[in-house]
Amino acid sequence: MESLENTMLIEVLDNKTIGLIRELEKLNLIKVLEERLPDTKPKLSDKYRGKIPLHVADQMKSNIQP
């Protein structure tokens, strides 16, 4: 089989896709060059950003500041 020397960077949006990628690798159709797994827990600041209205957050801040 001819080597095409094509490299692609792919963002996996659904974890189910990883199984499909592994199957393609077992069939020697693709090769995974690097695997970067995201942190299992998002930072709380990222998780809750925008969840509390700004005026409520300001009130909370004023309650905890001396």
N, CA, C and O atoms as CSV, one atom per row, in Angstrom:
chain,resi,resn,atom,element,x,y,z
A,1,MET,N,N,0.843,-1.174,0.000
A,1,MET,CA,C,0.000,0.000,0.000
A,1,MET,C,C,0.888,1.236,0.000
A,1,MET,O,O,1.910,1.265,0.685
A,2,GLU,N,N,0.513,2.236,-0.747
A,2,GLU,CA,C,1.275,3.469,-0.867
A,2,GLU,C,C,1.075,4.344,0.369
A,2,GLU,O,O,-0.049,4.510,0.843
A,3,SER,N,N,2.175,4.905,0.892
A,3,SER,CA,C,2.087,5.807,2.034
A,3,SER,C,C,1.818,7.216,1.533
A,3,SER,O,O,2.553,7.733,0.692
A,4,LEU,N,N,0.763,7.838,2.053
A,4,LEU,CA,C,0.378,9.162,1.583
A,4,LEU,C,C,0.996,10.283,2.408
A,4,LEU,O,O,0.959,11.442,1.995
A,5,GLU,N,N,1.569,9.953,3.576
A,5,GLU,CA,C,2.210,10.940,4.429
A,5,GLU,C,C,1.303,12.110,4.771
A,5,GLU,O,O,1.759,13.253,4.806
A,6,ASN,N,N,0.032,11.844,5.020
A,6,ASN,CA,C,-0.913,12.875,5.449
A,6,ASN,C,C,-1.045,12.832,6.953
A,6,ASN,O,O,-1.230,11.767,7.543
A,7,THR,N,N,-0.950,13.998,7.573
A,7,THR,CA,C,-1.117,14.107,9.011
A,7,THR,C,C,-2.237,15.081,9.291
A,7,THR,O,O,-2.291,16.159,8.700
A,8,MET,N,N,-3.143,14.705,10.200
A,8,MET,CA,C,-4.275,15.555,10.553
A,8,MET,C,C,-4.339,15.684,12.066
A,8,MET,O,O,-4.048,14.737,12.796
A,9,LEU,N,N,-4.720,16.854,12.520
A,9,LEU,CA,C,-4.984,17.075,13.937
A,9,LEU,C,C,-6.492,17.034,14.097
A,9,LEU,O,O,-7.210,17.791,13.443
A,10,ILE,N,N,-6.983,16.144,14.972
A,10,ILE,CA,C,-8.421,15.936,15.126
A,10,ILE,C,C,-8.801,16.191,16.576
A,10,ILE,O,O,-8.140,15.701,17.491
A,11,GLU,N,N,-9.866,16.959,16.785
A,11,GLU,CA,C,-10.408,17.157,18.123
A,11,GLU,C,C,-11.571,16.189,18.299
A,11,GLU,O,O,-12.538,16.230,17.538
A,12,VAL,N,N,-11.480,15.331,19.288
A,12,VAL,CA,C,-12.531,14.346,19.563
A,12,VAL,C,C,-13.613,15.026,20.399
A,12,VAL,O,O,-13.342,15.510,21.498
A,13,LEU,N,N,-14.837,15.060,19.875
A,13,LEU,CA,C,-15.936,15.731,20.550
A,13,LEU,C,C,-16.774,14.787,21.402
A,13,LEU,O,O,-17.498,15.231,22.293
A,14,ASP,N,N,-16.682,13.500,21.137
A,14,ASP,CA,C,-17.466,12.510,21.877
A,14,ASP,C,C,-16.538,11.348,22.204
A,14,ASP,O,O,-15.858,10.827,21.320
A,15,ASN,N,N,-16.508,10.943,23.464
A,15,ASN,CA,C,-15.599,9.872,23.881
A,15,ASN,C,C,-15.857,8.554,23.164
A,15,ASN,O,O,-14.963,7.710,23.103
A,16,LYS,N,N,-17.054,8.356,22.621
A,16,LYS,CA,C,-17.343,7.127,21.864
A,16,LYS,C,C,-16.455,7.037,20.630
A,16,LYS,O,O,-16.176,5.945,20.136
A,17,THR,N,N,-16.016,8.178,20.140
A,17,THR,CA,C,-15.183,8.230,18.940
A,17,THR,C,C,-13.834,7.568,19.160
A,17,THR,O,O,-13.244,7.033,18.222
A,18,ILE,N,N,-13.344,7.599,20.384
A,18,ILE,CA,C,-12.027,7.032,20.672
A,18,ILE,C,C,-11.999,5.542,20.341
A,18,ILE,O,O,-11.000,5.036,19.830
A,19,GLY,N,N,-13.086,4.847,20.628
A,19,GLY,CA,C,-13.160,3.426,20.278
A,19,GLY,C,C,-13.061,3.204,18.779
A,19,GLY,O,O,-12.392,2.276,18.326
A,20,LEU,N,N,-13.723,4.050,18.016
A,20,LEU,CA,C,-13.641,3.949,16.558
A,20,LEU,C,C,-12.221,4.209,16.062
A,20,LEU,O,O,-11.730,3.529,15.161
A,21,ILE,N,N,-11.576,5.193,16.657
A,21,ILE,CA,C,-10.197,5.500,16.267
A,21,ILE,C,C,-9.287,4.319,16.582
A,21,ILE,O,O,-8.412,3.978,15.786
A,22,ARG,N,N,-9.487,3.699,17.732
A,22,ARG,CA,C,-8.674,2.520,18.095
A,22,ARG,C,C,-8.903,1.372,17.105
A,22,ARG,O,O,-7.961,0.667,16.742
A,23,GLU,N,N,-10.149,1.185,16.671
A,23,GLU,CA,C,-10.446,0.130,15.688
A,23,GLU,C,C,-9.740,0.410,14.364
A,23,GLU,O,O,-9.183,-0.501,13.751
A,24,LEU,N,N,-9.762,1.662,13.923
A,24,LEU,CA,C,-9.065,2.025,12.680
A,24,LEU,C,C,-7.562,1.794,12.817
A,24,LEU,O,O,-6.898,1.392,11.862
A,25,GLU,N,N,-7.033,2.053,14.012
A,25,GLU,CA,C,-5.613,1.821,14.242
A,25,GLU,C,C,-5.288,0.325,14.202
A,25,GLU,O,O,-4.251,-0.066,13.666
A,26,LYS,N,N,-6.171,-0.519,14.769
A,26,LYS,CA,C,-5.962,-1.972,14.738
A,26,LYS,C,C,-5.990,-2.522,13.313
A,26,LYS,O,O,-5.316,-3.504,13.003
A,27,LEU,N,N,-6.778,-1.877,12.450
A,27,LEU,CA,C,-6.872,-2.288,11.048
A,27,LEU,C,C,-5.742,-1.714,10.196
A,27,LEU,O,O,-5.725,-1.876,8.976
A,28,ASN,N,N,-4.789,-1.034,10.866
A,28,ASN,CA,C,-3.664,-0.394,10.183
A,28,ASN,C,C,-4.103,0.614,9.132
A,28,ASN,O,O,-3.450,0.776,8.101
A,29,LEU,N,N,-5.213,1.290,9.403
A,29,LEU,CA,C,-5.692,2.338,8.506
A,29,LEU,C,C,-5.205,3.711,8.947
A,29,LEU,O,O,-5.045,4.617,8.129
A,30,ILE,N,N,-4.971,3.856,10.249
A,30,ILE,CA,C,-4.444,5.102,10.796
A,30,ILE,C,C,-3.420,4.758,11.867
A,30,ILE,O,O,-3.316,3.612,12.305
A,31,LYS,N,N,-2.667,5.769,12.279
A,31,LYS,CA,C,-1.722,5.603,13.387
A,31,LYS,C,C,-1.888,6.803,14.301
A,31,LYS,O,O,-1.813,7.947,13.853
A,32,VAL,N,N,-2.115,6.542,15.589
A,32,VAL,CA,C,-2.220,7.619,16.568
A,32,VAL,C,C,-0.799,8.005,16.955
A,32,VAL,O,O,-0.045,7.188,17.483
A,33,LEU,N,N,-0.440,9.261,16.686
A,33,LEU,CA,C,0.914,9.720,16.949
A,33,LEU,C,C,1.088,10.248,18.365
A,33,LEU,O,O,2.128,10.040,18.990
A,34,GLU,N,N,0.073,10.927,18.864
A,34,GLU,CA,C,0.144,11.522,20.192
A,34,GLU,C,C,-1.252,11.526,20.786
A,34,GLU,O,O,-2.232,11.813,20.098
A,35,GLU,N,N,-1.331,11.213,22.042
A,35,GLU,CA,C,-2.630,11.201,22.710
A,35,GLU,C,C,-2.561,12.130,23.910
A,35,GLU,O,O,-1.768,11.922,24.828
A,36,ARG,N,N,-3.397,13.149,23.892
A,36,ARG,CA,C,-3.474,14.071,25.020
A,36,ARG,C,C,-4.869,13.959,25.604
A,36,ARG,O,O,-5.863,14.288,24.957
A,37,LEU,N,N,-4.918,13.493,26.823
A,37,LEU,CA,C,-6.202,13.340,27.497
A,37,LEU,C,C,-6.480,14.594,28.312
A,37,LEU,O,O,-5.597,15.089,29.012
A,38,PRO,N,N,-7.700,15.108,28.227
A,38,PRO,CA,C,-8.020,16.301,29.015
A,38,PRO,C,C,-8.083,15.971,30.497
A,38,PRO,O,O,-8.270,14.818,30.886
A,39,ASP,N,N,-7.924,17.013,31.325
A,39,ASP,CA,C,-8.090,16.825,32.759
A,39,ASP,C,C,-9.484,16.269,33.013
A,39,ASP,O,O,-10.453,16.671,32.369
A,40,THR,N,N,-9.574,15.348,33.950
A,40,THR,CA,C,-10.871,14.735,34.211
A,40,THR,C,C,-11.818,15.698,34.921
A,40,THR,O,O,-13.036,15.594,34.777
A,41,LYS,N,N,-11.259,16.634,35.687
A,41,LYS,CA,C,-12.098,17.595,36.386
A,41,LYS,C,C,-11.809,18.998,35.861
A,41,LYS,O,O,-10.664,19.449,35.909
A,42,PRO,N,N,-12.823,19.691,35.363
A,42,PRO,CA,C,-12.590,21.077,34.943
A,42,PRO,C,C,-12.375,21.963,36.167
A,42,PRO,O,O,-12.840,21.652,37.263
A,43,LYS,N,N,-11.666,23.066,35.962
A,43,LYS,CA,C,-11.492,24.014,37.057
A,43,LYS,C,C,-12.859,24.584,37.414
A,43,LYS,O,O,-13.684,24.830,36.534
A,44,LEU,N,N,-13.096,24.792,38.694
A,44,LEU,CA,C,-14.390,25.313,39.132
A,44,LEU,C,C,-14.683,26.676,38.520
A,44,LEU,O,O,-15.836,26.983,38.221
A,45,SER,N,N,-13.651,27.496,38.330
A,45,SER,CA,C,-13.872,28.815,37.730
A,45,SER,C,C,-14.387,28.676,36.299
A,45,SER,O,O,-15.220,29.471,35.863
A,46,ASP,N,N,-13.900,27.675,35.565
A,46,ASP,CA,C,-14.388,27.440,34.200
A,46,ASP,C,C,-15.788,26.831,34.214
A,46,ASP,O,O,-16.641,27.182,33.400
A,47,LYS,N,N,-16.006,25.919,35.148
A,47,LYS,CA,C,-17.286,25.218,35.212
A,47,LYS,C,C,-18.442,26.161,35.520
A,47,LYS,O,O,-19.525,26.036,34.948
A,48,TYR,N,N,-18.206,27.107,36.430
A,48,TYR,CA,C,-19.294,27.968,36.880
A,48,TYR,C,C,-19.251,29.378,36.304
A,48,TYR,O,O,-20.059,30.222,36.691
A,49,ARG,N,N,-18.320,29.652,35.382
A,49,ARG,CA,C,-18.229,30.974,34.774
A,49,ARG,C,C,-19.548,31.318,34.084
A,49,ARG,O,O,-20.030,30.565,33.238
A,50,GLY,N,N,-20.119,32.451,34.450
A,50,GLY,CA,C,-21.345,32.917,33.824
A,50,GLY,C,C,-22.622,32.331,34.412
A,50,GLY,O,O,-23.710,32.639,33.928
A,51,LYS,N,N,-22.522,31.508,35.423
A,51,LYS,CA,C,-23.710,30.870,36.009
A,51,LYS,C,C,-24.421,31.777,37.010
A,51,LYS,O,O,-25.639,31.705,37.168
A,52,ILE,N,N,-23.645,32.638,37.689
A,52,ILE,CA,C,-24.235,33.556,38.669
A,52,ILE,C,C,-24.283,34.940,38.030
A,52,ILE,O,O,-23.277,35.402,37.491
A,53,PRO,N,N,-25.431,35.608,38.080
A,53,PRO,CA,C,-25.506,36.965,37.525
A,53,PRO,C,C,-24.486,37.886,38.200
A,53,PRO,O,O,-24.185,37.726,39.383
A,54,LEU,N,N,-23.968,38.833,37.455
A,54,LEU,CA,C,-22.916,39.714,37.938
A,54,LEU,C,C,-23.322,40.468,39.204
A,54,LEU,O,O,-22.511,40.605,40.120
A,55,HIS,N,N,-24.553,40.957,39.270
A,55,HIS,CA,C,-24.964,41.709,40.451
A,55,HIS,C,C,-25.011,40.820,41.704
A,55,HIS,O,O,-24.732,41.290,42.806
A,56,VAL,N,N,-25.360,39.551,41.538
A,56,VAL,CA,C,-25.365,38.617,42.673
A,56,VAL,C,C,-23.928,38.330,43.109
A,56,VAL,O,O,-23.639,38.274,44.304
A,57,ALA,N,N,-23.038,38.152,42.146
A,57,ALA,CA,C,-21.633,37.900,42.472
A,57,ALA,C,C,-21.040,39.090,43.206
A,57,ALA,O,O,-20.271,38.907,44.151
A,58,ASP,N,N,-21.383,40.317,42.789
A,58,ASP,CA,C,-20.890,41.508,43.477
A,58,ASP,C,C,-21.394,41.564,44.915
A,58,ASP,O,O,-20.650,41.942,45.819
A,59,GLN,N,N,-22.653,41.190,45.132
A,59,GLN,CA,C,-23.197,41.161,46.492
A,59,GLN,C,C,-22.482,40.120,47.349
A,59,GLN,O,O,-22.198,40.355,48.524
A,60,MET,N,N,-22.199,38.978,46.749
A,60,MET,CA,C,-21.491,37.926,47.477
A,60,MET,C,C,-20.089,38.404,47.862
A,60,MET,O,O,-19.642,38.181,48.988
A,61,LYS,N,N,-19.410,39.049,46.943
A,61,LYS,CA,C,-18.069,39.569,47.221
A,61,LYS,C,C,-18.096,40.568,48.371
A,61,LYS,O,O,-17.245,40.529,49.259
A,62,SER,N,N,-19.082,41.465,48.349
A,62,SER,CA,C,-19.150,42.486,49.406
A,62,SER,C,C,-19.445,41.858,50.768
A,62,SER,O,O,-19.060,42.415,51.796
A,63,ASN,N,N,-20.112,40.724,50.791
A,63,ASN,CA,C,-20.421,40.042,52.051
A,63,ASN,C,C,-19.211,39.355,52.663
A,63,ASN,O,O,-19.139,39.194,53.882
A,64,ILE,N,N,-18.254,38.947,51.826
A,64,ILE,CA,C,-17.101,38.219,52.364
A,64,ILE,C,C,-15.872,39.102,52.541
A,64,ILE,O,O,-14.919,38.687,53.201
A,65,GLN,N,N,-15.863,40.309,51.973
A,65,GLN,CA,C,-14.722,41.204,52.142
A,65,GLN,C,C,-14.872,42.010,53.414
A,65,GLN,O,O,-15.965,42.478,53.730
A,66,PRO,N,N,-13.755,42.181,54.165
A,66,PRO,CA,C,-13.833,42.934,55.428
A,66,PRO,C,C,-14.069,44.422,55.200
A,66,PRO,O,O,-14.158,45.187,56.160
